[in-house]
Amino acid sequence: MDDEAGPMPKAADQQDTSAEDVSAIVDRMLRLAEDSGALALAKRERGLRITHKGGDLGQTLTETDLEISALLHERFGPRVIEEETAEDLGRERAATLLAEADWTFIADPVDGTKPYAGGLPGWGTMIAACRRGQPLASVCILPGWVEARDELPTPVAAADQRGLLLAAWDGTAYWAPTRGGRRSQPLQALVRSTRPTFHVGWLSVATQLFNLDRTQGFYPWCESSSVADLALLATGRLDASTACGKIWDVAPGLPILRALGFDLYRWPDLAPGPAALIDVFDANLFAGDTLWLICRDMPQAEALRRAIRRADQS
């Protein structure tokens, strides 16, 4: 596998992926992530035009979201489930694609568009390669993840912006620093710290539906996006996390987190995740009011379970 970004694949490279091995698939996802990271940083440096989906001020949209969405379909063809076109695809077709032996890709062009548009670090592009119902490999890039917190915020040139890339395949997680949206060092195995931080991921969707009882020893931490939550958990800054978003918020993080010993536990009965990941999600590819815990093991899941209450029952 290449550790350096190679030439940009052409649209004609949309070959049948059923025979591609995982290393070839990961190479393609790495190139997509790096090209997306560089594009997003450059677009933000030049200035963004910000709109909102359906008048929902919480659903920010920029031209970068749409350009990376188009890039995903150009690179990976029709077997892509991603935020900007998922409504046209529909759940039934998505379920059919994911059940098949061919590689199917679940992606979020810009996860965390609100922090992206606001000049904050917690955003990025996520993509997972799936077969027979589960994500088996993934690449996630946070091109603006690194910021100097010992000084007041100042704009950083796109070419100098440092970030983080995470990946996993064949049961091993990897990371690399990035600069300008591209790897500045080769991928290396990710060894996660086991030092407890006493904090758990608690994204905005969870805060609307559930309360976290701090007297049980867990404190919430949120940096406004699933990809930031993934980075915090994968690098040992969180002990555990929660998920109740869309399928593209969850699937790309799972190969990385499973390689690090984490898995899904359904709150409150702690049932494991289903054999087909799409069964977690409704007709809108949304987990609805079901909360999933992302924990190392059953004892940790049980401890976190006791700290959570439904907001309307607290």
C-alpha positions as CSV (number, residue, x, y, z in Angstrom):
1,M,0.0,0.0,0.0
2,D,1.2,3.5,-0.9
3,D,1.9,5.7,2.1
4,E,2.1,8.8,-0.1
5,A,-0.7,10.3,-2.1
6,G,-0.4,9.2,-5.7
7,P,-1.8,10.8,-8.9
8,M,-5.5,11.7,-8.8
9,P,-7.6,8.8,-10.2
10,K,-9.6,9.6,-13.3
11,A,-13.4,9.1,-13.6
12,A,-12.7,6.2,-15.9
13,D,-11.2,4.4,-12.9
14,Q,-14.7,3.4,-11.7
15,Q,-14.0,-0.3,-12.2
16,D,-16.0,-3.2,-10.8
17,T,-14.8,-3.2,-7.2
18,S,-16.0,-6.7,-6.3
19,A,-12.6,-8.2,-7.0
20,E,-10.5,-5.4,-5.5
21,D,-8.7,-6.4,-2.3
22,V,-8.9,-4.2,0.7
23,S,-5.5,-2.6,0.3
24,A,-6.4,-1.3,-3.2
25,I,-9.7,0.0,-1.8
26,V,-7.9,1.7,1.1
27,D,-5.4,3.4,-1.3
28,R,-8.4,4.9,-3.2
29,M,-10.0,6.1,0.0
30,L,-6.7,7.6,1.2
31,R,-6.5,9.6,-2.1
32,L,-10.1,10.7,-1.8
33,A,-9.5,11.9,1.8
34,E,-6.4,13.8,1.0
35,D,-7.9,15.5,-2.1
36,S,-10.9,16.4,-0.1
37,G,-8.9,17.8,2.8
38,A,-6.8,20.0,0.5
39,L,-9.9,21.1,-1.4
40,A,-11.8,22.0,1.8
41,L,-8.9,24.0,3.3
42,A,-8.4,25.9,0.0
43,K,-12.1,26.7,-0.3
44,R,-12.3,27.9,3.3
45,E,-9.2,30.1,2.8
46,R,-10.8,31.8,-0.2
47,G,-14.1,32.3,1.6
48,L,-17.3,30.3,1.8
49,R,-20.9,30.9,0.8
50,I,-23.0,29.4,3.6
51,T,-26.6,28.2,3.2
52,H,-28.9,26.0,5.2
53,K,-30.8,22.8,4.3
54,G,-34.6,23.3,4.3
55,G,-34.4,26.4,6.5
56,D,-32.9,24.5,9.4
57,L,-30.2,26.7,10.8
58,G,-28.5,23.6,12.4
59,Q,-28.0,22.1,8.9
60,T,-25.2,24.2,7.4
61,L,-24.3,23.6,3.7
62,T,-21.4,25.0,1.7
63,E,-20.2,24.5,-1.9
64,T,-17.4,22.3,-0.4
65,D,-20.0,19.7,0.8
66,L,-21.4,19.5,-2.8
67,E,-18.0,19.4,-4.5
68,I,-16.7,16.5,-2.3
69,S,-20.1,14.8,-2.8
70,A,-19.5,15.0,-6.6
71,L,-15.9,13.8,-6.1
72,L,-17.2,10.7,-4.2
73,H,-19.5,9.7,-7.0
74,E,-16.8,10.4,-9.6
75,R,-14.3,8.2,-7.8
76,F,-16.4,5.4,-6.5
77,G,-19.4,5.2,-8.9
78,P,-23.0,4.4,-8.0
79,R,-22.2,2.3,-4.9
80,V,-22.0,5.3,-2.7
81,I,-24.2,6.2,0.3
82,E,-23.5,9.8,1.3
83,E,-25.2,12.7,3.0
84,E,-25.9,15.0,0.0
85,T,-27.5,12.3,-2.2
86,A,-28.9,9.7,0.2
87,E,-32.4,11.0,0.0
88,D,-32.5,10.3,-3.7
89,L,-31.0,6.8,-3.2
90,G,-33.4,5.7,-0.4
91,R,-33.0,3.2,2.4
92,E,-34.3,0.2,0.4
93,R,-31.6,0.6,-2.3
94,A,-29.0,1.4,0.4
95,A,-29.8,-1.8,2.2
96,T,-29.6,-3.8,-1.0
97,L,-26.2,-2.4,-1.8
98,L,-24.8,-3.0,1.7
99,A,-26.0,-6.6,1.7
100,E,-24.0,-7.5,-1.4
101,A,-20.5,-8.8,-1.8
102,D,-19.3,-5.9,-3.9
103,W,-17.7,-3.0,-2.0
104,T,-20.2,-0.2,-1.1
105,F,-19.0,3.1,0.3
106,I,-20.6,5.1,3.1
107,A,-19.3,8.7,3.3
108,D,-19.8,12.2,4.7
109,P,-18.3,14.8,2.4
110,V,-17.9,17.3,5.2
111,D,-18.8,16.1,8.7
112,G,-19.1,19.1,11.0
113,T,-20.0,21.7,8.4
114,K,-20.9,24.1,11.2
115,P,-17.4,24.2,12.7
116,Y,-15.9,24.1,9.2
117,A,-17.8,27.2,8.2
118,G,-17.0,28.8,11.6
119,G,-13.3,28.4,11.3
120,L,-13.1,25.7,14.1
121,P,-11.0,22.5,14.0
122,G,-13.6,19.8,14.5
123,W,-14.6,18.8,10.9
124,G,-13.5,16.4,8.2
125,T,-14.3,13.9,5.5
126,M,-15.1,10.3,6.4
127,I,-15.5,7.2,4.2
128,A,-16.0,3.5,4.9
129,A,-15.8,0.5,2.6
130,C,-18.5,-2.0,3.4
131,R,-19.3,-5.6,2.5
132,R,-22.1,-7.9,3.5
133,G,-23.6,-5.5,5.9
134,Q,-20.6,-4.1,7.8
135,P,-17.9,-1.5,7.3
136,L,-14.6,-3.3,7.0
137,A,-12.2,-0.5,6.3
138,S,-12.2,3.3,6.5
139,V,-10.3,6.5,6.2
140,C,-11.2,9.7,8.1
141,I,-9.3,13.0,7.8
142,L,-9.5,16.1,10.0
143,P,-7.5,18.6,7.9
144,G,-7.8,21.5,10.4
145,W,-7.6,19.4,13.6
146,V,-4.4,21.0,15.1
147,E,-4.7,24.5,16.5
148,A,-2.5,26.4,18.9
149,R,-4.5,26.7,22.1
150,D,-1.8,28.7,23.9
151,E,-2.6,31.8,21.8
152,L,-5.6,33.7,20.4
153,P,-7.1,32.2,17.3
154,T,-5.6,33.5,14.0
155,P,-6.1,32.3,10.5
156,V,-3.6,29.7,9.2
157,A,-2.7,29.4,5.6
158,A,-4.3,26.4,4.0
159,A,-0.9,25.0,3.0
160,D,0.4,25.2,6.6
161,Q,-2.7,23.9,8.4
162,R,-1.9,20.8,10.4
163,G,-4.4,18.0,10.9
164,L,-4.9,14.3,11.5
165,L,-5.7,11.3,9.3
166,L,-7.1,8.0,10.8
167,A,-7.6,4.7,9.0
168,A,-8.2,1.1,9.6
169,W,-8.3,-2.2,7.7
170,D,-7.6,-5.8,8.5
171,G,-8.2,-5.2,12.2
172,T,-5.4,-2.6,12.6
173,A,-5.9,1.2,13.1
174,Y,-3.4,3.7,11.7
175,W,-2.8,7.4,12.0
176,A,-0.7,10.1,10.3
177,P,-0.2,13.8,10.8
178,T,-1.3,16.0,7.8
179,R,-0.3,19.4,6.5
180,G,-2.4,21.2,3.9
181,G,-4.8,18.2,3.9
182,R,-2.1,15.7,2.9
183,R,0.0,13.3,4.9
184,S,3.2,14.8,6.1
185,Q,4.5,11.5,7.5
186,P,3.8,7.8,6.6
187,L,0.9,6.0,8.2
188,Q,1.9,4.3,11.5
189,A,0.0,1.9,13.8
190,L,-2.2,3.7,16.3
191,V,-1.5,2.7,19.9
192,R,-4.2,4.2,22.0
193,S,-3.6,5.5,25.5
194,T,-5.4,3.5,28.2
195,R,-5.1,6.3,30.8
196,P,-8.7,7.3,31.9
197,T,-9.9,10.8,31.2
198,F,-13.3,10.4,32.8
199,H,-15.0,12.0,29.7
200,V,-17.3,10.6,27.1
201,G,-18.5,11.8,23.8
202,W,-21.8,13.6,24.0
203,L,-22.9,15.1,20.6
204,S,-25.7,17.5,20.2
205,V,-28.3,14.9,19.0
206,A,-27.8,13.0,22.2
207,T,-28.2,16.1,24.4
208,Q,-31.6,16.7,22.9
209,L,-32.9,13.2,23.9
210,F,-30.8,12.1,26.9
211,N,-29.2,13.4,30.0
212,L,-25.9,12.3,31.4
213,D,-25.7,12.0,35.2
214,R,-22.3,13.4,36.2
215,T,-22.6,11.9,39.7
216,Q,-21.8,8.5,38.0
217,G,-18.3,9.7,37.1
218,F,-18.7,10.5,33.4
219,Y,-18.3,14.1,32.1
220,P,-19.5,15.0,28.6
221,W,-17.3,16.4,25.9
222,C,-18.4,17.6,22.5
223,E,-16.6,19.3,19.6
224,S,-19.6,19.5,17.3
225,S,-19.1,16.6,14.9
226,S,-18.9,12.8,14.7
227,V,-15.4,12.9,13.1
228,A,-14.1,15.0,16.0
229,D,-15.7,12.7,18.4
230,L,-14.0,9.8,16.6
231,A,-10.6,11.5,16.8
232,L,-11.0,12.2,20.5
233,L,-11.9,8.6,21.3
234,A,-9.3,7.1,19.0
235,T,-6.5,9.2,20.4
236,G,-7.4,8.5,24.0
237,R,-8.9,11.8,24.9
238,L,-12.3,10.2,25.6
239,D,-12.9,7.0,27.5
240,A,-16.1,6.1,25.6
241,S,-18.7,7.7,23.5
242,T,-22.3,7.6,22.2
243,A,-24.0,7.5,18.8
244,C,-27.5,8.3,17.6
245,G,-27.0,10.1,14.3
246,K,-27.1,9.2,10.6
247,I,-25.5,6.1,9.1
248,W,-22.6,8.2,7.6
249,D,-21.9,9.6,11.1
250,V,-21.4,6.1,12.5
251,A,-20.1,3.7,9.8
252,P,-16.8,5.3,8.9
253,G,-15.6,5.3,12.5
254,L,-16.4,1.7,13.3
255,P,-13.4,-0.1,11.6
256,I,-11.1,2.3,13.5
257,L,-12.8,1.9,16.8
258,R,-13.2,-1.8,16.5
259,A,-9.5,-2.2,15.7
260,L,-8.9,-0.3,19.0
261,G,-11.2,-2.7,21.0
262,F,-14.4,-0.7,21.0
263,D,-17.9,-1.8,19.8
264,L,-21.6,-0.8,19.9
265,Y,-23.9,-1.5,22.8
266,R,-27.6,-0.5,22.6
267,W,-28.8,1.6,25.5
268,P,-30.4,0.5,27.9
269,D,-30.4,-3.3,27.3
270,L,-26.7,-3.3,26.0
271,A,-27.6,-5.6,23.1
272,P,-24.8,-5.8,20.5
273,G,-25.0,-4.1,17.2
274,P,-26.9,-6.0,14.5
275,A,-25.2,-8.2,11.8
276,A,-26.4,-5.6,9.2
277,L,-25.4,-2.1,10.3
278,I,-28.3,-0.5,8.4
279,D,-30.7,-2.2,10.8
280,V,-29.7,0.4,13.3
281,F,-31.2,3.1,11.1
282,D,-34.8,4.1,10.0
283,A,-36.2,5.1,6.6
284,N,-34.2,8.4,6.8
285,L,-31.0,6.5,7.6
286,F,-31.2,8.0,11.1
287,A,-30.9,6.1,14.4
288,G,-33.9,8.0,15.7
289,D,-34.3,8.0,19.5
290,T,-32.1,4.9,19.9
291,L,-28.8,5.6,21.7
292,W,-25.8,3.4,21.0
293,L,-22.9,3.3,23.4
294,I,-19.3,3.0,22.1
295,C,-17.4,1.2,24.8
296,R,-14.4,-1.1,25.3
297,D,-16.3,-3.9,27.0
298,M,-19.5,-4.8,28.9
299,P,-18.4,-3.5,32.3
300,Q,-17.7,-0.1,30.8
301,A,-21.0,-0.2,28.9
302,E,-22.9,-1.1,32.1
303,A,-21.3,1.8,34.0
304,L,-22.2,4.3,31.3
305,R,-25.7,2.8,30.9
306,R,-26.4,3.7,34.6
307,A,-25.4,7.3,34.0
308,I,-27.9,7.9,31.2
309,R,-31.5,9.0,31.4
310,R,-34.1,9.9,28.8
311,A,-34.5,13.7,28.9
312,D,-38.3,13.4,29.2
313,Q,-38.0,11.0,32.2
314,S,-35.3,12.7,34.2
